[in-house]
């Protein structure tokens, strides 16, 4: 909470001038939680300077107080425009006041920090921790002249005595304001910070001298500080000393911990650093980075066995499924050469790593000519013919004929060898149905006459030797009445 004399005060001195053209005012906000400080330095002659500074400050203060709720920056801008308009209206009412004007600086203090708006060369200083810093811009010719000194255009001595050093580049005159300085973001205040608003008469003191005066009264009230600054200016006894006015604001304890601040108190920063450091040490201790003996680790390594499927050769006797019948398993008399006769296309392809299932071979009934069939001649003329597939080929498949009848010994095939399809491969997984021969073999050749060459018949029937082919062909020269072929029975 802001209190007069303790937290804010003002002091003025006329100097070597005949009249005081500076004017200032304070305005305390609701509940004492806000403070508005306004200062103007008039120009334009004895009467014009006084009128300009009074009208500008009063208009600024009334507008800020009456303006509807809004941001502080908006209220400061609106108040400045109204102060400039007030001077324009005064010149219209009294033309003899033409040419009057003033500088103006307005500062607003709250828990959010310090915000300002300024035109001209009236300074706004912040003293903190033994250092003095100017917050607002200087709209006089002094910064331009100092730039000439840095470039080497003029000397430092010439700059201090330059006749245009105090000429203004911007001021509140009732016309368009060329330069306006305002705070971009609030400046957060710490406890015991000292803020000074002043006219250019205070610039008789250097920054070092101002710091010395504040340090001599550090911890004192705002009233003591303002009196000490004016006394230091008077003590300089400068010729043609200008009017000097100062407004001193000492940040109260309530503003020592600003809200939404970007400049944190030192104790808060230190506490945060301690917490971060402690957290880092705890983490490093838990991770064993600070020399803490790490727990003993076992040298035994746990290996996860990798099970790989063992490839089972299809043509090896060891790969025969456990459910095979004695007829399907190779006999002791069969050697490896007989097993090698199995053609690769008779093997059922299997995916790598898939689960092998027992393959049951299909049993088929070999049809023969029915002897009780009265429509057929006796089959005494039938002679055995040798099938090419053979029972000992190891393929695990049986041949089927195109004639029907009762079962006969496997060595006696039909009289006329039909066009037998390829050997039926072993049963495959259910997704692939077994090959079923058609009811009537599509490629059954007609009965062979005696005049036909046995060589042609030998191409269709596989005989072990050429002589057997000739004998088998001669035995089949007699015409036969063959009954329609029936489908071979294949168990599911």
C-alpha positions in Angstrom: 0.0 0.0 0.0 1.3 3.4 -1.0 1.5 6.1 1.7 2.4 9.7 1.2 5.8 10.9 2.4 6.8 7.3 3.2 6.5 5.8 -0.3 6.0 8.9 -2.5 6.9 12.6 -2.3 7.8 15.5 -4.5 10.0 18.6 -4.2 10.7 21.5 -6.6 13.1 24.5 -6.9 12.8 27.5 -9.2 16.5 27.8 -9.7 17.8 30.9 -11.5 14.5 31.4 -13.3 11.9 34.0 -12.6 9.0 31.5 -12.4 8.3 27.9 -11.9 7.2 26.2 -15.1 7.3 22.7 -13.8 4.2 21.0 -12.5 3.6 17.5 -11.0 0.9 15.5 -9.3 0.3 12.2 -7.6 -2.9 10.1 -7.7 -3.4 7.1 -5.4 -5.6 4.3 -6.7 -8.3 2.3 -4.9 -7.3 0.9 -1.6 -3.8 2.4 -2.0 -2.7 -0.5 -4.1 -1.9 1.7 -7.2 -0.1 5.0 -7.7 0.0 7.4 -10.7 2.8 10.0 -10.9 2.7 12.8 -13.5 5.3 15.5 -14.2 5.5 18.1 -16.9 8.2 20.7 -17.7 6.6 23.8 -19.4 8.2 25.9 -22.2 7.2 28.8 -24.3 7.8 31.8 -22.1 6.8 32.7 -18.6 3.0 32.5 -19.1 3.0 29.9 -21.8 5.1 27.4 -19.9 3.1 27.5 -16.7 -0.2 27.1 -18.6 1.0 24.2 -20.7 2.4 22.2 -17.8 -0.7 22.7 -15.6 -3.2 22.0 -18.4 -1.3 18.9 -19.6 -1.0 17.3 -16.1 -4.6 18.0 -15.0 -6.0 16.6 -18.3 -3.8 13.5 -18.0 -4.8 12.9 -14.4 -8.6 13.4 -15.0 -8.6 11.2 -18.1 -6.8 8.3 -16.4 -9.1 8.4 -13.5 -12.3 8.5 -15.5 -11.4 6.1 -18.3 -13.3 2.8 -18.2 -11.5 -0.3 -17.0 -8.8 -1.5 -19.4 -5.1 -2.1 -19.7 -2.8 0.4 -18.0 -0.9 0.9 -21.3 -4.2 1.9 -23.1 -5.1 4.3 -20.3 -1.7 5.9 -20.4 -2.0 6.4 -24.2 -5.5 7.8 -24.0 -4.5 10.2 -21.2 -1.5 11.5 -23.2 -3.7 12.2 -26.3 -6.2 14.1 -24.1 -3.5 16.2 -22.6 -2.3 17.1 -26.1 -5.8 18.0 -27.2 -6.2 20.2 -24.1 -3.3 22.3 -25.3 -4.8 22.5 -28.8 -8.1 23.8 -27.4 -6.2 26.4 -25.2 -4.4 27.8 -28.1 -7.6 28.2 -30.1 -9.2 30.0 -27.2 -6.2 32.2 -26.5 -4.1 32.7 -29.6 -1.4 34.5 -27.6 -0.5 31.1 -26.1 0.5 29.8 -29.6 4.0 28.2 -29.3 3.6 26.9 -25.8 4.2 23.3 -24.9 5.7 20.9 -22.3 7.4 17.6 -21.7 5.4 15.0 -20.0 6.1 11.7 -18.2 3.5 9.6 -16.5 4.3 6.5 -14.5 1.9 3.9 -13.0 2.9 1.7 -10.1 1.1 -1.5 -9.0 1.8 -5.1 -8.0 2.2 -5.9 -11.7 5.2 -3.5 -11.9 6.0 -0.1 -13.4 4.6 1.2 -16.7 5.1 4.6 -18.2 4.7 6.9 -21.2 6.8 9.9 -21.9 7.4 12.7 -24.4 10.4 15.1 -24.2 13.6 15.0 -22.1 12.2 14.6 -18.6 14.1 11.6 -17.1 12.6 8.5 -15.4 15.3 6.8 -13.3 15.4 3.5 -11.5 17.9 3.0 -8.7 18.6 -0.6 -7.6 21.5 -2.2 -5.9 23.8 0.9 -6.1 23.2 1.4 -9.9 21.2 4.1 -11.6 19.5 3.4 -14.9 17.4 5.6 -17.1 14.2 3.8 -18.2 12.7 6.2 -20.8 14.1 7.7 -24.0 15.6 11.2 -24.2 13.8 13.2 -27.0 16.2 16.1 -26.9 19.2 16.7 -29.1 21.6 15.4 -26.5 21.6 11.8 -27.7 22.2 12.9 -31.3 25.2 15.0 -30.2 26.6 12.1 -28.1 26.4 10.0 -31.2 28.5 12.6 -33.0 31.1 12.3 -30.2 31.2 8.5 -30.6 31.8 8.9 -34.4 34.5 11.4 -33.7 32.8 14.3 -35.4 33.1 16.5 -32.4 34.9 16.5 -29.1 33.5 15.8 -25.7 34.0 19.4 -24.6 32.2 20.7 -27.7 29.3 18.3 -27.0 28.8 19.6 -23.4 28.7 23.2 -24.6 26.7 22.6 -27.8 24.0 25.3 -28.1 21.3 22.8 -29.3 22.0 20.2 -26.6 18.7 20.9 -24.8 16.6 21.5 -27.9 13.6 19.1 -28.1 12.8 16.7 -30.9 9.4 16.0 -29.6 7.0 17.7 -27.1 3.3 18.1 -26.2 2.2 21.2 -28.1 -1.3 20.5 -29.4 0.0 19.2 -32.7 1.0 15.8 -33.8 3.5 14.2 -31.4 6.5 12.9 -33.3 8.2 10.7 -30.7 6.5 8.9 -27.8 8.3 6.5 -25.5 6.3 3.8 -23.6 7.1 0.6 -21.7 6.7 -2.6 -23.7 6.2 -4.7 -20.7 5.9 -3.8 -17.0 9.2 -3.4 -15.1 8.9 -5.4 -11.9 10.0 -3.6 -8.8 11.8 -5.1 -5.8 11.6 -4.0 -2.3 13.4 -0.7 -1.6 13.8 0.1 -5.3 13.8 3.9 -5.9 12.1 5.5 -8.9 12.6 9.1 -9.8 10.6 11.3 -12.1 12.3 14.7 -12.7 12.5 17.7 -14.9 15.8 18.4 -16.8 17.0 20.6 -13.9 18.0 17.5 -12.1 20.5 16.7 -14.9 22.8 19.3 -13.3 23.9 16.3 -11.2 25.7 13.5 -12.9 24.5 9.9 -12.5 27.3 9.2 -10.1 26.2 12.2 -7.9 22.6 11.1 -7.9 23.6 7.6 -6.8 25.7 9.1 -4.0 22.8 11.1 -2.7 20.4 8.1 -2.7 23.0 5.8 -1.0 23.4 8.4 1.7 19.7 8.3 2.4 19.1 4.6 1.6 16.3 3.2 3.8 14.9 6.7 4.4 11.4 7.9 3.4 10.6 9.3 0.0 10.3 12.7 1.5 13.9 12.6 2.8 15.2 11.4 -0.6 13.4 14.2 -2.6 14.7 16.9 -0.2 18.2 15.5 -0.5 18.2 15.6 -4.3 17.0 19.2 -4.5 19.5 20.2 -1.9 22.3 18.6 -4.0 21.2 20.6 -7.1 21.1 23.8 -5.2 24.5 23.1 -3.7 26.0 23.0 -7.2 25.2 26.7 -7.7 25.1 26.3 -11.5 24.7 29.5 -13.4 21.3 29.9 -15.0 20.0 26.9 -13.2 16.7 25.7 -14.6 13.6 24.8 -12.7 14.1 21.5 -10.9 11.3 19.2 -9.8 11.6 15.6 -8.5 9.1 12.9 -7.7 10.4 10.1 -5.6 8.7 6.7 -5.3 10.0 4.0 -2.9 8.6 0.6 -3.7 6.7 -0.6 -0.6 7.1 -4.0 1.0 3.9 -5.2 -0.8 5.7 -4.8 -4.1 8.8 -6.7 -3.0 7.4 -9.9 -4.4 5.9 -8.9 -7.8 3.2 -10.8 -9.5 3.9 -12.1 -13.0 7.4 -10.8 -12.8 10.2 -11.4 -15.1 12.8 -10.2 -12.6 12.6 -12.6 -9.6 13.8 -11.8 -6.1 17.3 -13.0 -5.3 16.2 -15.3 -2.5 13.6 -17.0 -4.8 16.3 -17.5 -7.4 18.6 -18.9 -4.8 16.0 -21.3 -3.5 15.2 -22.5 -6.9 18.9 -23.2 -7.6 19.2 -25.1 -4.3 16.3 -27.3 -5.2 17.6 -28.0 -8.6 21.0 -28.9 -7.2 19.6 -31.1 -4.6 17.4 -32.9 -7.1 20.5 -33.5 -9.3 22.5 -34.9 -6.4 19.7 -37.3 -5.4 19.3 -38.5 -9.0 23.1 -39.0 -9.4 23.2 -41.0 -6.1 20.3 -43.2 -7.2 22.1 -43.8 -10.5 25.3 -44.7 -8.8 27.2 -41.8 -10.2 28.7 -40.5 -6.9 30.9 -43.5 -6.0 28.2 -45.6 -4.4 29.1 -49.2 -4.8 26.9 -50.7 -7.4 25.1 -54.0 -6.5 26.9 -57.2 -7.3 26.0 -58.6 -10.6 26.0 -62.3 -11.4 28.4 -63.5 -14.0 26.0 -66.1 -15.2 24.3 -65.2 -18.4 20.8 -66.3 -19.0 20.5 -67.6 -22.5 17.2 -68.0 -24.2 17.2 -71.2 -26.2 16.3 -70.7 -29.8 14.2 -73.5 -31.2 14.6 -74.1 -34.9 12.5 -76.6 -36.8 14.4 -79.6 -37.9 14.0 -80.2 -41.6 12.6 -83.7 -42.3 13.5 -85.2 -45.7 10.6 -86.5 -47.5 12.4 -89.3 -49.1 14.2 -90.6 -46.0 12.9 -93.7 -44.2 13.3 -91.8 -40.9 10.8 -89.2 -42.0 8.0 -91.6 -42.3 5.1 -90.7 -40.0 4.4 -92.8 -37.0 0.9 -93.6 -38.2 2.2 -95.4 -41.4 1.0 -98.9 -42.1 3.4 -101.7 -42.8 2.7 -101.6 -46.4 3.7 -97.9 -46.6 7.0 -98.3 -44.7 9.9 -99.5 -46.8 10.8 -103.2 -46.4 14.2 -104.2 -45.2 15.0 -105.5 -48.7 14.6 -102.1 -50.3 17.7 -100.1 -50.6 18.3 -96.4 -51.0 18.2 -96.6 -54.8 14.6 -97.6 -54.7 13.7 -94.7 -52.4 15.5 -92.3 -54.7 13.0 -93.2 -57.5 10.4 -91.0 -55.9 9.9 -88.0 -58.1 10.2 -84.5 -56.5 6.7 -83.6 -57.8 5.2 -86.5 -55.7 6.3 -84.7 -52.5 4.0 -82.4 -50.8 5.6 -79.0 -50.3 5.8 -77.8 -46.7 6.5 -74.3 -45.3 9.6 -73.8 -43.3 8.9 -74.0 -39.6 5.4 -75.3 -40.0 4.2 -78.2 -37.8 4.5 -81.5 -39.6 1.4 -83.7 -39.4 1.3 -87.4 -40.2 0.4 -88.1 -43.8 -1.9 -91.0 -44.3 -1.7 -92.5 -47.7 -5.0 -93.3 -49.4 -5.9 -96.9 -49.9 -7.5 -97.6 -53.2 -9.4 -100.5 -54.6 -8.0 -101.9 -57.8 -10.9 -102.6 -60.1 -11.0 -105.8 -62.1 -13.4 -107.4 -64.5 -16.4 -109.0 -62.8 -16.4 -112.7 -63.7 -20.1 -113.0 -63.0 -20.9 -110.5 -65.7 -22.8 -112.5 -68.4 -22.3 -109.9 -71.0 -18.6 -110.3 -71.0 -16.5 -113.1 -72.3 -14.4 -115.2 -70.0 -11.2 -113.4 -69.1 -9.1 -116.5 -69.7 -7.4 -114.6 -72.5 -6.2 -111.9 -70.1 -2.6 -111.9 -69.4 -0.8 -110.0 -66.8 0.7 -106.7 -67.8 3.4 -105.0 -65.8 2.5 -101.5 -64.5 5.2 -98.9 -64.7 4.6 -97.4 -61.3 5.2 -100.7 -59.5 4.4 -101.5 -55.9 8.0 -101.1 -54.7 8.6 -97.6 -56.2 8.4 -96.0 -52.8 6.0 -93.3 -54.0 3.2 -94.6 -51.8 0.5 -94.5 -54.5 -1.5 -97.1 -56.4 -2.5 -97.3 -60.0 -6.2 -97.3 -61.1 -7.7 -98.9 -64.2 -10.5 -97.8 -66.3 -12.6 -101.0 -66.0 -14.8 -102.2 -63.1 -15.0 -105.5 -61.4 -14.0 -107.4 -58.2 -10.6 -107.1 -56.6 -7.9 -109.1 -58.3 -4.3 -109.6 -57.3 -2.3 -106.4 -57.8 -0.1 -108.1 -60.4 -2.9 -108.6 -62.9 -4.0 -105.4 -64.5 -6.9 -105.0 -67.0 -6.5 -106.6 -70.4 -6.3 -103.3 -72.2 -4.2 -100.8 -70.2 -6.0 -97.5 -70.0 -4.4 -94.2 -70.0 -3.5 -94.1 -66.4 -3.1 -90.7 -64.8 0.1 -90.0 -62.9 0.6 -91.7 -59.6 -1.6 -90.1 -56.9 0.7 -88.3 -54.5 0.4 -88.8 -50.7 -2.4 -87.0 -49.0 -1.9 -83.3 -48.5 -3.3 -81.0 -45.9 -7.0 -80.5 -46.1 -6.7 -77.3 -48.1 -5.6 -79.3 -51.1 -8.2 -82.0 -52.1 -6.8 -85.3 -53.4 -6.9 -85.8 -57.1 -9.8 -87.9 -58.2 -9.7 -89.6 -61.6 -12.7 -88.9 -63.8 -15.5 -91.5 -64.2 -14.5 -92.2 -67.7 -10.8 -91.7 -68.4 -10.7 -89.0 -71.1 -7.7 -90.5 -72.9 -8.7 -94.3 -73.1 -7.6 -95.6 -76.4 -9.9 -97.9 -78.4 -9.4 -101.6 -78.7 -6.2 -102.4 -80.6 -6.5 -104.7 -83.6 -4.1 -107.3 -84.5 -2.9 -105.3 -87.4 -1.8 -102.4 -85.3 1.8 -102.1 -84.4 2.6 -103.1 -80.9 5.1 -100.3 -80.8 2.4 -97.7 -80.6 0.8 -99.5 -77.7 4.1 -99.7 -75.9 4.3 -95.9 -75.8 1.1 -95.7 -73.7 1.9 -98.7 -71.4 5.1 -98.9 -69.5 6.6 -102.4 -69.8 9.8 -103.4 -68.3 11.2 -104.8 -71.5 10.4 -104.6 -75.2 9.5 -108.3 -75.3 7.0 -107.9 -72.5 5.5 -105.1 -74.5 5.1 -107.3 -77.6 3.5 -110.1 -75.5 1.2 -107.7 -73.8 0.2 -106.1 -77.1 -0.5 -109.6 -78.6 -2.7 -110.6 -75.7 -4.8 -107.5 -76.0 -5.5 -107.9 -79.8 -8.8 -109.6 -79.1 -11.6 -107.1 -78.8 -13.1 -106.8 -75.3 -16.4 -105.6 -74.2 -15.4 -103.3 -71.4 -17.9 -102.1 -68.9 -18.0 -98.5 -68.0 -15.3 -97.5 -65.5 -16.3 -96.7 -62.0 -14.7 -94.2 -59.7 -12.1 -95.6 -57.4 -13.1 -95.5 -53.8 -10.9 -93.1 -51.8 -11.5 -93.1 -48.1 -11.8 -89.6 -46.5 
